Amino acid sequence: MSVSLHVNPQSTSAPMPTRRGSPSVRNGPRLRLAALRVPLVVKVVGANLFVVAALVATSFARGAVMTTAFGLVIAAALAIHLVLVLIALRPIRDLDDTASRVWNGDLGARVAASTVADDDVLRVGAMFNVLLDSLASDRARMRALASEVIASGDVERAALARELHESTAQRLAALLLQLSAAARDCTDPVLARRLVAARDAAQDLTEEVRFLSQSLHSRVLDDLGLLPALQKLVRDSTNGTGIDGDVDARFGTGELPAGVAAVLYRVAQESVRNAILHASPRRIRISLHRDAEMVTLQVYDDGVGFDVEAFERKASASRRGLSSVRERLGLIDGALEIKSAPQGGTTIVATIPLVAASPRRGLSDEEN
């Protein structure tokens, strides 16, 4: 079946003017549309009530007498009719309920089988379930692909961090020793001062390379686990800043999956760095809690705080920092919550369900 649509060129011009002082012209179509948007059960029952009322009025017009029995029969018929309409429309309400659940984020919702639905409604429900299954499958493939991309990036960053630590930093350390020896043995005061300056610059550069290596990939996290890595992160980040930093852990037994530990370390790393750079805190505290079903990381600082809504808008546009961490958490069904206010400190809470997150591996910290 083909449908052709012919558009009058003049129909795209300005609409016909209406009289501004006529309420019926302004409100008539709106009221009619509002009447048509009532629920379907109201339309069906209302239409049938209209038919019954017309039949009763016709009977009265022909001389019928309204008796108690006749009224009870009409009331019972209307009640039975209402129940049957509600049962008949139940499959449509199920479709609407499923659509609402999916819209609100319950991607596992499906249309349940119904014994009262007709073939058309059953086909619609089955197709709806097929579409939802297809969307869930595509989402799972996209998440798997994102995990593979992140894992590949982690491998490259780990290799680069290892090269910086084991090759570049070692060569700089050797250069530092040679400059120190040359400065010690030099008898020319001017040249000796230059060698000392070069030695100090080489020492600073060595520290920067080691810090960069640690920022790219934490070897402590790989070798010793999350808790020692967090302790080293706080110790190195607050060293020489006058900030009081500590880590409190209620960790239980067993090892976290590698992907979960890497994401939590990334959250802590980004939170501590932001606090030191922007919040001017006196104290930074990391709390790590794990039970059988959930692991929670909380990073608190008593700094100046910030406007969370403005930060979220900026972070969503840049897709960096904590915004990228939130996306990473989403890949393992985790969540990130930011609590802050100007002059009120900041608390960042990351939660990850262990049951859903345990099969996935390879998720580590992202590039800054």
N, C-alpha and C positions, 0 to 999 in steps of 0.2 A: 504494500500500500504506500503510495507516494502522496505527500502533502506539499502543496505549493503555497507560498505566502507572498501575496502582492501588497506592497506598501505604497500608499499614495504619497508622492513627494511633499505634498502640502501638509501631510499629517505630522511632519517633523517640525513644523513651524510652531510659533508660540501658541499656547492653548487659548481657547475662546474665553474672553473675559466674562466673569460672573459678577453679579451684583453683590457688592461687599456688605450691604446691609441686610441680606436675606439669610437668616440662620438655617433655613431648611435646605438651601442650596449648598451651604458649607458643611452641615452636619449630617445630611441625609445619607450619602454613600458611606460615611464612616460608621453610622449607626447600623446600616444594613450589613456591612462587613463584620462588625462586632457580633451581630446576631448569628451570622453564619459560622463564627469561630467557636461556638459553644461545643462542648464535648459531644462525641458521636452518640453516646448513650442518651444524652439529653435530646438530641435531634430525633432519634428513633422513637423514644418513649413519647416525646412531645407530639410527633406526627400521629402516632397511634391514639394518643389521648384526644387529639383533635378529631380523628375519625369516630371514636367512641362518643364524644360529645355531640358530634353531628348526628349520629344515629339515635342517641337518646333524645335530642331535641326534635328530631323527626317523629319519633314515637309519641312524644308529648303533643306534638302538633296534630297527630291523628287521633288524639283522645286517650292515649294510654295514661294509666294512673301510677304514680310513683309509690311503691310499697316498700316495706322494710326488707322483705325477701328479695325483691328486685334490686334494691340498693346493695344488699350483701353480695348478690351474684355479681354485680358490676365490680364491686370492690375486690372480690376474690379473683375475678378475671384479670383485673388490672395488676394485682399483686403477682399472680402467676406469670402474666406477660412481662412484668419488670424483671422477675427472676430469670426467665428464659432469655431475655435480652442481655442481662448481665453475664449469663453463662456463655451465650453466643459470642459476645464481644470480648470474653476473657483472653483468647489468643492474641487479639490485637493489642490489648493492654500489656500482655507479656512482651510483645515486640517493642512497645514503647518503653517498658521498664528496662529491657536489655539495652536498647539504644541509649537510654539515660545513664546506665551504669558504665557503658563504654565511654560515653562522653565525659564522665567524671573520673576516668582513669582506670577503671576495672577492665583491663584488656582481656581477662580470662572469662568474662561473661558470655554466655551463649543462650540462645533461645531453647527452652526446654520443650520436649515433645508434648503435644496436647492431644487428648482423646476427643475433644469437642470441636477442634478446628476443621474447616473444610479443606479441600485439596488446594485451593488457591493460597490460603493462608499458610498451609503447610509448606508449599513451594517457596513462598516468600521467606518463611523462617529458616528453611534449609539453605536457601541462597545466602541469607544473612550470615548464617553460621559458616558457610564456605568462605565468604568474604572475610570474616573475622579470622578464620584459620589461616587464610592466605596472608593477611596483614601480620598476624603473629609470626608466621614463618619468615616473612620478609624482614620483620624487626629482629628476629633471632639471627638471621644471616647478616644483617647490617651490624649488629652488635659483635658477632663473631669476627667480621671483617675489621671493625674498629679495634677489637682486641688484638688481632694479628698485626695490624699496622702499629699499634702502640708497642707490642712486644718487639717488633723489628726495630723500632726507634730506641727501645731500651737496650737492646743488644748493641746497637751502634754507640749509644752514649756510654755504656759500660766499657766498651773497647777504647773509646776516646779517653775516658777517665783513667783507665789502666795505663794507657800510653803516656798521659800527662804525669801520672804518679811515678811510674817505673822508669820512664826514659827522660822526659823533659825535666822533671824535678830533680832527678839524680844528676843530670848534666849541669843544671844550675847549682846544685850543691857542690859539685866538683869545681865549678868556676868560682864559687864563693870561697872555697878553701885556698885556691890559687891566689885570689886577690888578697885574702887575709895574710897569706905567707909573704906575698910581694910587699904589702903595706908594712909588715913587721920588719922585713929585711932592708927596706929602702932607706937610704941615708939622706936623700934629698928631701927636705921638709915640704916643699911645694908639691913634688910628685907623690910624696907619702900621703898628703891630704887628699889628693885626687884619687889615689888608690883606696883610701878609706871611704870616700864618697861612693866610688864604684862598688866597693864591697857592700856597703849599706844598701845601695840600689839593688844589687844582686840578691841580697837577703830578703828585701821586700818583695822582689819578683818571685822568689822561690815560695814565699808564703802565699802569694796570690795564686800561683799555679796550683799549689796543694789545696787551697780553698776552692778553686774552680773545679779541680778533680773531685772533691768531696761533694760539691753542689751538683755536678753532673750525675754522679752515681755514688751511693753510699756503700762502700765495701764492708763497713761494719754491719750494715743491715743484712748483707748476704752472708757474712761469716758468723755473726753472733746473734742476730735477730733484731726485732723491733725495739724492745726496751733499751738495750745498750746503745742502739743507734739514736734513739730519742735523747738519752742522757748525754751522748757526745754532741748532738746537735745543740742542746741548750748550753752545754759547757763552752763549746767553741763560739757560739753566737753571742754569748754575754761576756766573754772574756775581755777584760779591759774597758767595759762600758759602764760599770757601776750598777748594773741591773742584777737583781736577785732572781735567779732562775732555778727551778726544781721540777722533778718529774715524780708523780705519784701514780703507782700502778697497782691495780687489783686484777691480776692477770689470770689466775687459775693455772690449770695444767694444759699441756699440749701446745703445739706450734700453730701459728696462724698460717693460712694459705699464703703463698708468696705474693700473689696479686693483692690481697687484702693488706698485708703488711706494707707493701710498696705504696699503695694509695694513702694509707694513714700517715706514713712518713712524709709523703708529699704534702698532705694537709698541714702537718705540724711545721714543716720547713717553710711553706708559704706564709703561714700565720705568724710564726716567730719573726721572719724577715720583715713582714709588713709592720709588726708591732715595733721593732727596733727602728725601722726607717721613718715611720710616720707618727707613732703614738707617744713617744718619749715616756715609756713606762718606768716605774721603779721595780716592778716585779712581773715576771712571766711564769706561769704555772701550767704544766701539761699533766692532765689526768687521763689515765688509760684504764678502762674497765672492760672486762670480758666475762660473759657467762656462757651457758650452753648454746644460746640462740643468737646472741648479739654481741658485737664489740663496739665500744664507744670511745672516741677520742675527744677530749675537751681541752682547748687552749685558751687560757685566760690571761689578760694583761690589764693593769690598772692605769692605762694611759688615757689620752685625751678623748678617745672614742670618735665616732663619726656618724653621719646620717646614713642609715642602712639603705633607705630607698634610693637616694642619690647614688650611692655606691653601686647598687645593683644595676641601675640604668647604665652607668658608665662601664661596669664590668661586662654586661651583656653585649655592649657595642664592641668592646675590645677583644672579648673572648680570651682573656689572659688571666693569670693569677688565680684567684679563688673561683672565678667563673669556669676556667678550664678544669679546676679540681672538682667542681660540682658535676661537670659533664663526665669526668672520669669515675666519680662515685656512682653516677647513674648507670654505667656499664655493668656494675656488680650489684645493682639494686640498692645502693646506699643513698644517703641523704645528707645534705649540709645545711646547717642552720647558723645564722649570724645574728648575734644579739649585741647591740651597741647603741650608744647615745652620746651626743656631745658632752664631754667632761664626765662620762659615766663608765669608762672602761669598755672592753670588748671581750666577748666570749664566743668562740667558734666551736661548734659541736658537729662532729662527723659520726654517723651511725651506719653500720654495715651488718645486715643479717648474714650469719655464717652459713646457714643452710643453703641459701640461694647463691652465695658468693663462692663457696668452696670449690665448685668444679672449674671455675675460671682461673687461669693463671696468666702470668706474663704482663700484668698491668703494673707499670712502675711510674716514677715521676716523669713529668713532662718538661719539655724545654721551657726555660724562663722566657 
